[in-house]
Amino acid sequence: MHSVLLPILIAIHIIITFCLVALVLIQRSEGGGFVGGGGGMGSFMTARTAGNALTHLTGIFAALFMGNIMLIAVLTGNRPKQPSVLDIVPAGQEVPEIPAPMAPPVSQ
């Protein structure tokens, strides 16, 4: 089940990450924000309500981000440890020793 759920959670995490970055960039800061100048939204939302909505959406996406990454961490942390390819030596076979490389001669 973990093998099916993990790629789905990672895809959702990527979408949440892009949305969170976009929300942070869209917000108006003291320097004017990424999306410049006001007046572009018309009478749909005032600057104050748009700021509040973006702040709330940023908080929601930040909570989704943290919850999703914690779920991914829990799912990947419960996997049994896989042996390394370097740790596996066939039975009855010794690991050959590799000689150290020779230093180049020093010319004077």
Secondary structure, 3 states (H helix, E strand, C coil): CHHHHHHHHHHHHHHHHHHHHHHHHHCCCCCCCCCCCCCCCCCCCCHHHHHHHHHHHHHHHHHHHHHHHHHHHHHHHCCCCCCCCCCCCCCCCCCCCCCCCCCCCCCC
